[in-house]
């Protein structure tokens, strides 16, 4: 086995072992079944052993027969895996250090005065004499997608997005997304990529209560978000360039911060201004009525409140706040119904997901800043496509060293 194959295979095996140790740690896997079978047949993994294996791999990577970009990517990923294994072994680790090691970002609390200014703008957008929270909840109630219509509505929007995305992004003919609805999850939606250009998007049945459900859920999870990114990277990085490290995706790594940040900007990249009106027209055919233009305006403001979600995690895990304190903070600053704030707090206290809100907040900031500094002649979607096709780390977004895209690869099948 060559040095290249050795370190990449060891990285894949390490990720699969972490997946055995921590349910949900492997976000997707479409690699060699024989490797998966071999790992599955091993004795139950021990966190300290996995941390040592990660450390050994980090020591070998600088001398691996890989180009500098691949080495940099693998070092960042394995560093995050080592941290997760050490934490699973019981090693004390501060929350901010955990976030820094996983994602290569520095985080801190947001500014409540800024949130208050956004609240004032929302109040102007939703006029009335009652408390702002009541007006926001009434808006949510008017724009709900009932659970029994959620799958059909998301399917309709996803199909319309697919028709737009396929010619613009060069999607393979064989790609497809299946949609299913489940209950009682700590998240709104989840994309599971199976390889072979196929994904399943799983929706929490209560997701239709939030204004972000359509089209933002479909753009984030499917077109041009996670599903499209997996498809284009399988076609280009894996099949065309032989970078098998992209046959696995692991949560709580720099890879997922960039992926979540990219998906957060999917609607702007593919649809641009006016996506609310576009969504209203698509959903009208499904018997679902939403105030599309108003939804788009409100989402623009609510997105400025999203750092409060990360604040709640910092308060919980770094400042000694209680779960009730975090729920009250989310209820107040994110203008959420209390039960929705409680659902987010459940996500923030889950051992696997507690740091994950950073991927949305800081990922969106980094990606947005990088997209914003494109040359005036460069279309937004062209620059965005680079994130869907190339291996990108947070530091490259910060310092402007994102690799230039290779020639487009059109996958067969």
Number of C-alpha atoms within 10 A of each C-alpha: 7 8 14 15 16 13 22 22 18 16 24 24 18 21 25 21 22 25 17 17 17 17 10 14 21 19 17 20 20 16 17 12 10 9 15 16 10 10 19 15 9 9 7 11 16 15 21 17 13 23 24 14 18 26 16 12 23 21 12 13 20 14 11 19 15 17 9 11 13 17 19 16 16 21 20 21 27 24 21 26 27 26 23 25 24 20 17 20 15 10 12 10 11 12 17 18 14 18 23 17 22 29 28 18 20 12 17 11 14 16 12 12 9 12 21 14 11 18 21 13 13 20 17 11 13 16 10 11 9 8 9 18 18 14 18 18 16 12 19 19 14 14 20 19 26 15 19 11 15 25 21 16 26 26 18 19 24 23 18 15 21 23 11 15 17 16 10 13 21 15 22 20 12 12 19 17 21 14 16 16 16 13 13 10 15 17 16 22 21 18 21 20 23 17 17 17 23 17 24 18 23 20 25 20 22 22 23 26 20 18 25 18 23 27 28 26 27 29 29 27 27 28 30 32 27 26 28 33 24 28 28 25 23 25 23 22 22 16 14 13 11 12 19 19 20 21 19 19 22 23 24 28 25 27 24 23 29 26 25 25 25 28 32 27 23 26 23 16 22 22 19 13 13 13 20 23 16 16 25 21 16 18 21 12 11 15 10 18 17 23 15 22 17 15 22 21 14 19 17 12 17 19 14 15 23 18 22 23 25 25 21 27 27 22 18 21 17 13 11 10 14 13 18 13 15 24 23 18 19 26 19 17 20 21 20 21 17 14 11 19 22 20 16 22 24 17 20 25 15 12 10 17 18 21 24 23 23 27 27 22 23 22 27 22 18 21 24 17 14 18 21 12 10 14 10 8 6 10 12 17 18 15 18 23 21 17 25 26 25 18 21 21 25 23 15 14 21 15 9 12 11 18 14 11 15 11 8 13 18 15 20 10 9
